[in-house]
Amino acid sequence: MYPVFERKDRMKQISINSLTKEELTQQLKEMQEPAFRAGQIYDWLHVKHVSSYDQMLNVPKQLREKLAAQYNLTVLKQVEVLCSEIDGTRKYLFQIPEYETTLVNNVIESVLMKYKHGNSVCISSQVGCRMGCLFCASTLGGLERNLEPAEMLEQIYRIQEDIGERISNIVIMGTGEPMDNYDNVVKFIHMISDKDGLNISQRNITVSTCGLIEPMHRFAKEDLQVTLAISLHAPNDTIRKTMMPVANSITIREVIEAADAYYNETGRRISYEYSMVKDVNDSDACAMELVKLLRGKNCHVNLIPVNPIEERNFTASVASNIQNFKNILEKNRINVTIRREMGSDINAACGQLRKSHAEK
């Protein structure tokens, strides 16, 4: 039903935990195994989250050996965990399995954020990123490769195992551009919301994009109920081009039109991410331009004090400017919030922990 990520340059086998239940059933059928085994194996993988075939106690040893010979079982190794003393935010650095090591820095980041309404995890969708946004540390080393569904699922499973609590919300807003790894991200959404897996509601999943038009239009047709978050960060193309290379080929108008198409198709309110950069995009004039751009739309604006990066010149807007910007939007009936800074004492911003690990 869904395409399987092919690790052409790294390994011949595919990951068994990247297979949907339907795909797993078909694979077992071809191995002349009874169909009910698929349910058992899927439960071990996506409910019990085993880390080896030997833990599948109700699966015959002979079948486990056959599976091990044909499929890898992807398991992420925890390399480092930083825990905020301020708010309990936990930042994880995971090593991804490289059976034929080709990566310079084969680690990815995930962040656990604790809220009153439940535990939320921000996951990565790629190893590195090629979008080149100038305010983001994730792009500094470029893109190394896409993550497959198992590697995205594993971020959730291993964090849930670590804290001993259920994860209720997922944000695909870590390292990488989700729409640049389209098929694997869509497959991940179906698997994480599968009733036979963790069964996390799609309404509790947010997918971020810097505004890749063709994938956004495809996404609107997927019959999903996830929230789409657009990394806008500017009210016009001139400013956006100074912050995001993608703006040189895709206009804000095109991004807004694609977002409107998603809303019209799904009925899901659009979220616009807006990183506040001092003396770049935080003026009253910028706020009014943003009002004209979004007035009358069912959307929400999330104002984000930009995180400083050594290699970049951007500085976060002062608190008073951010509050003033928010007030202007609110007066013009634009739904807006200022993102609560979480994990500020552990550099929880995207890409920073991976970057420091690479430097070591």
ABEGO torsion letter per residue (X at the ends): XBBBBBBAAABABBBAAABBAAAAAAAAAAAGBBAAAAAAAAAAAAAAGBABAAABAABBAAAAAAAAAABBBBBBBBABBBBBAAAGBBBBBBBBBBABBABABBBBBBBBBBBAAEBBBBBBABBEBAAGBAABAAAAAEBABBBBAAAAAAAAAAAAAAAGBBBABBBBABBEBAAAAAAAAAAAAAAAABAABAGBBAAABBBBBAGBAAAAAAAAAAGBABBBBBBAGBABAAAAAAABAAAAABBAAAAAAAAAAAAAAAGBBBBBBBBBBBGAAABAAAAAAAAAAABGBBBBBBBBBBBBBAABABBBBBAAAAAAAAAAAAAAGBBBBBBBBBGAAAGABBGAAAAAAAAX
